[in-house]
Amino acid sequence: MSLLTSRPPGTAEPPAVSPPGARGRARRWLYALVVAALLAEMAIAMLTTAVAQSPTIDEPVYAGTAVVYLEQHSLRYNPEHPPLGKLIIATGPAFAGVHLDPAFTGDQTQLGRHVLYESGRDPGHLLLLARLPVIVLTLLFGLVVFAFARDLAGPAGGLVALGLSAFSPDLIAHGSLATLDVPVAGFLVTSAWLAWRTRRRPTLYLPLTGLALGAAVATKMSALAAVPVVLLLVVLPAWRAPEGRVRRLAAAATSVALLAIAVVWASYSVVDPQVRWVTPPGLPPLRGVRALAAWLPLPEPYLAGMRVQFGFEDQVWTTFLFGTQHAGSLWYYLPAALLVKTPLGALALWAFGAVVLTAIPRLRPAAPYVLVPAAVLLASAMTGSRDLGVRYAVFVPMFLAVAAGGVVLLRRRGVQVVVAGLVVFSAVSSLRTYPYYVPYANEAFGGPAATHLRLHDSNVDWGQDLGRLGERLRSRYPGERVWLVYKGSGVPSYYGIEASDPLAVPPSEVRGLLVVSDSAAAKADGRLAALIRESAQIDEVGHAITLYRRP
């Protein structure tokens, strides 16, 4: 044996050393595997939730309107929301062969019931098809959050942001529904991320920013509050630039605005190339500051939809927060609800991330792109008159997940371990609520079983558990007389529930099972409150519907 290769007796074989390139490839594959696993977890959670849930209050309207778009190319239904989100939803039912009765003349609520329950198709299958496009879109937005945070804080920051998004109970709950809240939030986050990227490659990312911003405005009118913010973000790099560059970036902001307007017009033209519209009677007039809306270069049905929204805002809605009813909105409702419905680990990382984003010089330039849109949109939502759920602020978990990714840049001892622990804590809290994501509350507020004591409506019970109620009645209470107060869009008889209205007869006749949606119970007064008070609670379904025994 050569002296160059021989070893002294008793010495061990030296460990094999992998080439640097092989180690790098292995790390990249492992990283990609973790990203795929997080997205797979989110996909499984949303899919299994979507299969099990009955229609929530808004879904039949959007699904029915989507079918009208496909079949009749008419804009007459659901004008209070622009078409893009419903066109996305329509890509599912397009494969179901649903046909609307040409003689149908009902309103949009009746339309949704007609399409789901009277079209000859299985309602569960049809609803799942409507939900699938939103599920796919939610996963894509998870990648946007991941990419945004990775741009700011590197690979570890991207994983933190994606982990918080993938396990966010609110994103899973509303990302698995055929509604507009997650799509508009995702498009807004995408527009902020693309605006950030215009700093380095404006030729590529300015048009994409305009398209993403237009998609948000074409999905839900609440996105209008973000338009000036995104346009300012586009020109932000020119703040200290030479005058010529300022002019070029101002022109770029104008092009972004024009592209956004074009997307809105295109969404209406896809439904009806002629954008035919007859303004329905009874819309509130545009007075005062609202009259400025008439000057927006947007389609007439969009402006009419704004008037519908103004009418909603002029109503007095009842709010339920921490066990107390309030007549009218509460300005602090959304922050309080987010405090209840966000995992504690995520809340901690959101706070740390916001501080780090403004404190670390490397991250400080990104703060306006992450924190300012979230703050402006939240402030706008807080001024609304409808305190009906954190779905109106579902953009917060997205933006602040990006901010949380920046915490990994802190070079203090133990920070990485703490960050990982908080992400795991959030994940465990989210997994414990499976499959009841709508009524999620964190441990500090008693978990999902106690959410109905703090909040109502889409925070707890949005009509999603009618199918589960039917199964429970058949398995545990067969043959019993059922009295039902249900707040939702499902048809009880389809799920095998034969029930009577307890408010339509004298209280003395209400005997047997009294079943009440928790959203109805939260705002119960008069006869319903008395019936509940005189009954014994015996069961609950999905942390959203309570069963009582009447003597």
N, C-alpha and C positions, 0 to 999 in steps of 0.2 A: 504494500500500500504506500502511496506517495506521502512524503512528509507534509505536503501541502494540504492533504485531505484527512490525514489520520488524527485521532483524538486520543488523549491519555486514557488509560483504562479506568472504567467507572464513571466517566463523564457522560452526561445526557446529550441526546440529540438536540442541537439548537432548534428553536422554534422556527417554523417556516414564516417568512415575511412576505405578505402580499404586496405586489407592486402598487404604488400610489394610485394609479389609474383604476385598478380593480377595487380598491377601498372606496374610491369616489363613486364608482358605479354602484357598489353595494349600498352606500348611503343614499344615493339618489333613488334606488329601487325601494329601499325601506321607507323613505320619505313619501314616495308616491303611494306606497301601500297604506300608510297611515291616512293620507288624504282620502284615498278610495274607501277605506274602512269608515271614516267619519261620514262621508256622503252616503255610504250604504246604510249606515245606522239611521240616518235621517230619512232616507227613502223608505226603509222598512217601517219606521214609526209612522210616517205619513200615509203610506199605502194601507197598512193594517187598520189605522184609524179611519181612513176614508171608507173602507169597506164596511166597517161596523156601524157607522153613524147614519141616522136618518137626516132628512133635509133640515138645515138651519133656516132661519127666517128669511134671509136674503137670497139664498141659492136658487129656489125655484124661479124667482123673477129673472135672474140673470140667465139661467138655463133656458127659460121660455123665450126671452128676448133673443138669445143666440139662435134659437130655431127659427124665429121670425126673420132674423137677418139672413139666414141661409135660404129659406124658402120664399119669402116675400120681398126681400130687399127693402124693407120698410124701417123707418126710423121712429115710428110713432110710439113705441113702448120704451119705458125707462129712460126718458130724455134727461133725467137729472144726472146721469153719468154718461160720459162720452163712450164711443163704441169699442175702442181697442181692447179693453179687458174682456168684454163679452165676445169679441171676435176670437180672442185666444181661447176662451172657454168653448166656443163653437167648434174648434178643431176636434174636440172629442165626440160630441153628438153627431158630427158630420158623418161618422162611420156607423151610426145606429139606424139610419134610414127612418128617422122620425118625420112624420108628416102632420102638419097642423090642419085641423078641420077648417076648410075655407069659410064656413058659416060662423066661426067663432067671433064673438064681438065683445068679450069681457074686458075687464081692466087687467093690469099687469099681474096683480096677485092671482086672479082667476086664470090668467094665461099660464102661470107657472104650475098651478095645480092641474090644469088641463093637459099640459105637455107631459108632466111626470106620471099622472095617475089615470089619464083617460086617452092616451095615444095608442094604447095597445102594446106598449113596451114595458119591460120590467123596470119599475122606478129605481131600484137599487143599482141595476146595471147602467141605466141611463145617467144617473147621478154620478156614478163612478167615472164614466167617460167624460163628464163635464169637469170633474175634479182633477183628472190626470194631467191636463195641460198646465194647471196651476202648480201641481206637484213638481213637474219637470222644471218649470220656470223657477220655483223656489230653490231647487238644487243648483240651478245655474247661478242664481243670485248668491248662494253660498260660496260658489267659486269666485264671484266678484269680491265678496268680503275677504276671502282668502288672498286673492291677488292684490287687493288694496293694501291690506296689512303687510303682505310680503314685500311690496314696494317700499313701505315705510320702515319696517323693522327686520326684514330678512326672513329666512325660512321658518325660524322658530316663532316669530311674530305671526306669520301666516297661519301656522298650526293652532296657536292660541285663539285667534279670531275665528277660524273655522270650527274649532271645538265648541266655543261658546254659541255660535250660530246653530251648529248641528244639534245641540242639545237644548236649544231655547224652547221652552214649552209653548210660548206664544207663536213663534215661527212655525213650529210643527203643527199647532192647532189650526192656525189660519192658513198655513201653506197647504193644508190637506183639504181645503174647502174651495168650492167654485165661487169665490168672491173676489173683490178687487183690492183688498187692503194690502196683501203682500205684493201683488204685482206693482202697484204704484210705488210702494216703499222701495222695492228692488230697483225699479227704473231710476228713482231719485238717487239712490246710493251709486248706481252705475254712472249716472251723469256726473256726480262729484268725483268719482275715481278717474273718469276719462278727462275731466277738467284738470285734475292733478297731473295727468300724463301729458297734457298739452304744453307744459312747461319745457319739455325736452323735444317732443315731436309734434308740433302744432299742425303740420300739414295732414298727418294721419288722424290725430285725435280730436281736432276741432269739429270736423263733420260728425264723428261718432258721438261727441258730446251733444251736439244739436239733435241727433236722432234719439238718443236716450232721454233727453229732456222732453222732447216732443212726445215720446212714448208715455212718459209719466203724465203729462198734461192731457193726453188723449185717453188715459185710463180713468183718471179721477180728478175732479176739479180742485181738490185740496192741494194738488201739486202746483197750482198757480203761485202759491206763496214762495216756492223755491225758485221761480224763474229769475227774479232779480238777483238772488244769491248766486246762482250758477253763472249768470252773465258777469257778475262782479269777480267771481273766481277766475273766469277766463281772462280778464284784463288785469288781474292782480299782479302777475309778474312784471307788468309795465309800470308799476307805481314809481319806480326810480329809474326807469329806462329813458333813453334819449327820446326827444319829441317825435321823431319819425317812427320809431318803434311803437310809441303810444298810439299813433294814428293807425298803424297796421293792426294792432291788437284790438282797438276799438272797432275796426272793420271786421275783425274776426268775431267779436262778440255779436255784431249785427248779423253776420252769417249764421251763427249758432241760433239766434232768435228766429231768423227766417226759416231755417231748417226745422226748428221745433214747430213753427206755425204750419209748415208744409206737412209734417207728420199728422197733425190734428186734422187738417183738411183731407189728407189721404185716408185716414181712418173712416171718415164719413163717406168718402167716395167709394170705398170698398163695399160698403153696405148698399149705397144707392149712388151711382155715378152722377146723377143729376142733383143729389142732395135736396130732394123734394121735402118740403116741410110745411105743415099747417100748425100755427101756434095755437095750442089749446086755450080755451077760455079760462078766466079766473086766475091767471098768473099775476103775482104781485108786481106792481110797477117799479121801475128803477128810479129811485129818488136819492138825492144827496150824493154822497160819495159813490154809492152803488151805480149811479148813472154813468160813471166812467167806464163801466163794463161794456156799455153799448159801443164804445170806440175801439174795442179790441178787434183785431183783424181775424176773427174766428167765424166759423159757420153759424148761420142763424139758429139751428137747433142747439148748438153749444150755448149760445147766449140765452136761449129759452131755458135750457137746463140750469143755468146759473140762477135764473129767476125762481125756478122750482126750489133750488137749494136755499135761496134767500127766504122763501116762504117757510121752509123747515126751520131756519134759524130764528124766525120771528115767533115761533111757537114756544110755549113754556112747557118744558119737559121735566118729568119727575126724576130726581137723582136718588140713588141709594148708595150710601157710603158708610162703612163701619157700623152697620146695623140701624142707621137712621135715614129716613126719607127726607128729601129736601125738595121744595118746589123751586124749580129753576136750576141752572147749572152752578157748579162750584169751580172757581178758577184753579184750585189745587187738586181737582179730582184726578186728572191723568197722572201727575207725579205720585199721588198716593196709591193709585191703582197699580202703577208700575212697581212701586215698593212692595206691594203684596204679591205680585205675579211674576217676579223675577227671582231666579235662584240666588241665594245669598252669596255664593261664590262669584257669580256674575256681577252682582251689585258692587262687591268689593273691587273686582278687576275693572269695572267701568270707572269707578271713582279714581283708582290709581292711574288708569290709562289717561283720563282727562288731565290729571295733574302732570303726568310724565310728558304728555304731548305738548304742553306749554312750557315745561321746564327744561327739557333736553334740547340743546341748540340744534342737533341733527334733525329732530322731529318738529321743532317749532314752526317751520314753514308749512307743514301739513295741517296744523291746527285749524286754520280757516276752512280747509276742505272737508274736515271731519266734524269738528265741533259746531261751527257756525250753521251749516245746513240743519243739523239736528236741533240746535237751539231755536232757530227761526221757525222750523216746522212745528216743534213742540209748542212754542209760544202761540202760533197761529191756531193749533188744535185746541189749546187751553181756552181760547176766547170763544169757542163754539158753544152752542146752547144744548148740544146733545151729549150728555155724559153716559155713554152706552157701552164703553169698553176700551181696553188698551189697544184694540185693533186700530183705533184712530191714531195711535202712536207706535205702530209696529216697526217703524223705521228706526226707533231708538235702539233696540237690540242689535240692529245691523251696524249703524254708525259707531256705537260705543264698543262693539266687538272689535272693530278696526282700531279704535283708540286703545283698547286693552292689549292688543298685540304689541304695542310699543313698550309695555312694561318689561319685556325681556331684555331691553337695552340697558336696564339698570345693572351696573357692574358691582353691586354690593353682594356680600356673602349671603347665600341662602335665598336670594330673590327667586332664582329659577325653580327651586324646590317649592317655595310658597306659591308661585304662579301655577305650577303643575298641580299642586294640591287643591287650589281654588277651582281650577278647571275640572278636576275629578269630582270635587264636591258638587259642582253644578251638574255634572253628568249624572251622578248618583241621584240627586234630587229630581232631575228630569225623568230618569228611568223608573223611579218609584211611583210616579203618577201614571205611568203607562197602564191602559190605553186612554185614560181620561185627561187629555191635555187641555181641553177648554176650561174646566174648572180648577186648573192648577193654582195653588198658592204655596209659597215657600214655608219652611218649617217655623219661622218666627210668627207666622199668622195661622198656624194650626194645620197646614197642609190642605189638600184639595177637599177633604171632608168638611172643612170649616169655611170654605170660600164663600158659601151662600150667606154666611153671617156678616161678611164684610162688603160684598159687591153683588151685582146682579147682571142681568142681560147677557151679552156675549162674553162676559168674564166668567160666567158660571153655566148658565142654562140658556142655550140659544135654540132649543128644540131638537138637539142632536140625539137624544136618547129615547125617542118614541119606540123604535124597534126593540131596544133592550127592555123597555117597559112591557111590551107585549110578551116577550119571552118570560119575564119574571112572573107576570100574572098567570100565564099558562102553567108554569112549573110549580109555583108556590100557592097560588090562590085560585085554582080552577073552580068555575061555577059560582064564584062570589059576585055579588052585586058591586059594580064599580061606578063611582062618581068621579068625573075627571075635569080638572081645570088645567088645560094644556096651553102653553105659550110657544107656538112654533108654526111651521108651515106643513108639517106632515098630516096625513089623513089617518086618524087612529084606526078606523075600520080596516084599512089595508093591512095593518100589523096585527089583526085579530083582536083588537080592543073594542069591546062592546060596552060603551059607557054612557052615562047620562050627565047632564049639566046640573050640578048641585045648586046653582044660583037661579035655576028656573022653577024650583019648587019650594014649598015651605021648609025651613030647617028641620022640622020634626020628621019629615019624610026621608031625610038623608041618613040612611043606615047602611052599614057595611064598610067597604073600602073607599076612603076619600083620597084621591091621588092628585097632587098639586105640583106643577112645575115650580121650581125654586124661584124663578124670576117673577112668577105671579105671586108667590107667597111673600117675597120681599116687599112688594108694594100693595099687599092686601089691606083693604080697609072694609068697614061695614060688615056685610054678611059673611064674606069669605074669611075675614079675620076671626069672626066669632066661631065659624065652623072649625077652623084650625085650632083655636084655643080650647074648644070643647072636645077635641079628639086626642087620641093617644098615638104618637109616632111609633110605627112598627118596622119600617123598612125604608131603604132608599135605593135609587137606581142611578148609577153613574155619577154620584155626587151632584145630581142636577134635578132629580125628581124625588119627592118624598111621599111615602105612603102612610096614611093614618087609619086607625080603626075608629069607626063611629059607633057609639053605644046603641 
